[in-house]
C-alpha cells in the first residue's frame, strides 16, 4: 500500500480543487483519446514551417495543438518538432505515427548542431547550455528549412480558422514578424530603459506563444548583442526567450496579431479562433478547450465537416 506524505496529499487536493471534476476528467481520461485519431499526413507545404519545442510533460497537449491547427486551418505546413531530451521512446513513437512527415529533432542531435553553430557566439552558447527554453531560439533557427517559420508553443488550441494569422503567413509581400499579444510586458528587461542601448523601440506586450518569424529576423549577431544587456538573464527563465524574440522582432520589424489573438486569462472562448493556455490557466485547456473541441468533433474526425457546413 502506498502511503502519501502530507505534502503529497496537499498537492493532490490542490490539483483537484484547481481543475475541478470536469478538468480532471478531460485531462486524465479524455486527453489521451487524441491518440486514437488519424495521423496528419503530407505536412510538406514549404511556404512556412511550424517549429515547436516539447517535453515529457507537454507532448500529449502538443498533439491537441497541432491536430486542432491542421484541422481548422486546412493547411499542411511543414512541421519540425524539437524535444527537450525528456521524451521516452513511447512518446517519440506516438509523435512519429501521428505526424509521419514531420522532422523530429532529438536533443542530442540538436546539441551537436547548436554547439557548432554557436562556437563564435559565447554568450549565446552559454545561454543555450543553461536555459531550458533557449532551444526555441537557436534550434528552431538551426533546423529551419523555410524562409518563414510558424512558432508554436505546446499549449495552444485552435477552434476556428486563424484567418488573420494565415493571411500574413501566406502573403509574399508581408515582411514583418507577427505574434500574439500578451496581457502586459513580460520581459527580463525594461522596455523603456533599453531603448537607448539597442537603438530602437522594443514592442510592448509581445508574446512568443504563437507567431510568424522570418529567418532573417533571428540573427545570431543580434542575439549575442542582446544577451549583453543589463539584467536580461535575470527573472523567470521563460521570459528570457520571449525577450529575445521581442528584441529581434522589434529590430527586424513587427506587429501584433489582432485583438482576438491576445492572451486572455479569463474563462471563455468567446468566438476566438485560438487560445494560448499559459501556465496560470492551463487547467482551462482541459475543462474548456479540449471539452469544446471534443464536443465539436475533433476526436471523432467530424470537426472539419462541421466547419465546412457553417
N, C-alpha and C positions, 0 to 999 in steps of 0.2 A: 504494500500500500504506500502510495506517495504522500508524504507529509509536506504541506506547504508552509513556508515561513510566514510570519505576519506581514512582512514586506511584500511577498509574492501574492498573498491574499488581497492586500490593498490594491496591487496593480490590476488583478483580475476584476475586482469590484469597480475600480475607477474606469477600466476599459468598458465594462458592461454599462455603466451609467452614461459614459460619453457617447457610445454608439447606439444604445437602446436596443430592444429586441429586433427591430427591423434592420438596423445597421449590422448587427451581428449575424443575422440570417443571410443578408446579401454578401457580407464579407466572407463568412466561414462556410456557407453552403452554396449559394448561387454563383459566386465569383468564379469558382473553378469550372463551372459549366461552359465557360468560353472555350475550354479545351476540346469540347465536343463539336465545335463549329468547323466549317470547311476552311481549308487553307486559302490564303490570299496569294494568288499566283500572278505571274507576269508583271512583277514590280520592276519594270525596265525603262520607264519614261525618264529620260535623262535631262528633261527641261529643268528638273530640280531633283535633289537627292535629300531624303529625310535622314537625319542623324539623331540618334538618341542614345543616352547613357543609362544603363540599368544595372540592377543589383539583385541579390537573392531575395531581398525584401520587396522589390518593386516589379519583378519581371511579369508576374501574373496581371498586375494592373496595366502594364505596358501592352499586353495582348488586347485589353479593352481599349486602350488609347488608339492603337494602330488600326484595329478592326473597325472601330467606330468611325475613324477618319476615312479609311478606304471605302467603307460602305456609303456614308453620307455624301462624300465628295465625288465618288465615281472615278477618281483618279487612280493611277498606278505609278506614282513617282517611285523612282529607285529608292532602296532602303538599305541603310547601314546601321546595324545595332552594335553598340560598344558595351561590353560587360566589364565590370569593375574588378574582376578577379574572384568574386564570391559565388558565381553561379556553378552549380554542380552539373553533372552530365545529363541528368534528367531534365533540368530547366533548359539547358542548351539544346537538347533534343526536341523539346516542345517548340522552342522558337524556330528551329530549323524546319520542323514539319509544317508549322503554320505560315511561315514566310519562306518558301523554298528557294526563291530567287534573291533573297536578301544576302548581304555580306554580314557575317557575324564576326566581329573583331574581338579576339581573346585578349585579356590584359597582358599576357606575356608577349604576344605579338606586338601589341601597341607599345609596350615598354621599349622594345628593341628599336622600333622605328623612331619613337619620340626622343630617345637618348641621342640618336644620331642627328636628328633634325635640330635639336636644341643645343648642340655642343658649343656653338658660338654665342649662346644667349644664357649666361649663367643664372641670372635671376629667374628666367622662365624655367630653366631646368630644375632649379631648386624648388620652385613653386609647384611644378608638376609632381615632384617626388613627395611633397608633403601635404598637398591639398586634395581631398577626396574628389572634388568636382573639377579639378584642373583638366582632366582629360576631355571634358566638354568643350574646352577651348582648343587645346593643342591636338588632341587625337582626331576630333572632328575635321580640323584643317588638314591634318596629315593624310587622312584617308578619303578626303572629298574628291569625287570624280566628276563633279559638275561645277559650273560657274556659280550656280545658285544652290544654297543649302537651306532646307527647312529644318529649323531647330525645334525639337520636341522634348519635353520632359515626360517622365513616365506616369504623371498624374493628371493628364488631360483626358477629357471625354468630349466627343463631338456629337451633337444632336441634330444638326441640320447642315446643309452645305455652307461652309465658311466662305461666302462669295467674295467679300472684300479681300480676304487673305489670298484666295486663289487667283483673283484678278491681278493682284500685284505680283504674284509669283510668275504668272504666265504672260505678262506684258513685257515684251523685249525692250521697250523704251523706259521701263521703270528701273531706275538705277539707284534707289535708296535701300537701306536696310529698313525693315519694319517689324515691330514686336508689339506684343500686348502691353497695355499699361498696368502699372501697379497701383495700389491704393495710396502710396506715398513713396518718397525716395527711400530706397533700401540699398544703400551703397556703403562701402567702407571708407569713403572719402566724403568730405563736404562739397556738395555740388558748386557752391559759390566760391569756396576757398581755392579750388583747384583751377579756376578759370585762367588766372594769370600764369599758372605753371604749365598748362597744356596748350595754351594758345587758342582755345575755342571753348564754347559753352558746352557743358555736359547736360544732356537732355534730362528733364525731370520725369520721375515716375516710370522708369524703364523696367520691364520685367522680362527675363530671358527664358520664360517657360515655353512660349510659342513665338516663332518669328521666322523671318526670311533674312539671311545674311549672304551677301555677295562674297565670293572668295577673296577679292582684293580688299575687303574691309578688315580682314583678320591678318594683319601684317606683323610678323614676328618682331620687327624693329620697333613698332609702335607698342606692342605688349611689353617688350623689355623696358622701354622708356616708362610706361605707365606703372610698372612694378617698382619703380624707384620713388613714386610719390609718397610723401609722408603719411603714415597711417593706413596705407592701402591693405596691408596684411594684418590689420587689427580687426577685431569684431568677429561676427559669425562667419564660418568658413564658406557657407553658401553665398554670402553677399560678395565675396571676392570675385568669384567667377562672373556674377551678374554685373559687377562694377567694371570688369574688363570688357565685357560685351558692350556695355553702355558707352565706355570711353572710346572704343574702336568705332562703334557705330556713329557716335557723335562727330568724330573727326571725318569719317567717310561720308556721312550724310544719312539721316534717319528721320523717320516719322512713326508715330504710334498708330496702331490699328484703331478702327473706330470704337466708339463707346461700348458697343455690345461685346467687345472682346476684353474689356477692362476687368482686372481681378476684382471679385466681389466676395466679401467674407460673410455675407448673409445667405440664409437658405433661399432657394428658389431659382429655377432655370429661367423663367420669365421670357421665353422666346429667344434666348441667346443661342447662337449656333454652337458654342462650346463653353466649357468651364475649366478653369485651372484650379484643381483641388489641392492647394498647398497644404502644408502640414497642419495648420490650425483648423482647417476644415476638411481634413482627409476623411473623417467619418461620413461626411456628406457625399463623398464619391461613391460610397456603398448604398446608403439609405436613400439617396436622392438620384444620383447619376446612373448607377447601374440598375436601380429599380426602374427608372424611366426608360432606359434603353431595352431592358428586358420586356417591359410591357409593350413596347413598340415593335419588338420582333427581332432584335439583334441576335439572340440566341437561337431562334428558330429559322433564321435566314430570310425573314419576310420584311425586314426593315427597309431595304431598298425598294421593294414593291410598294410599300406604304408611302414612301416619299414620292414615288412617281405618280401616285394617284391624287396628290394634293391639288 
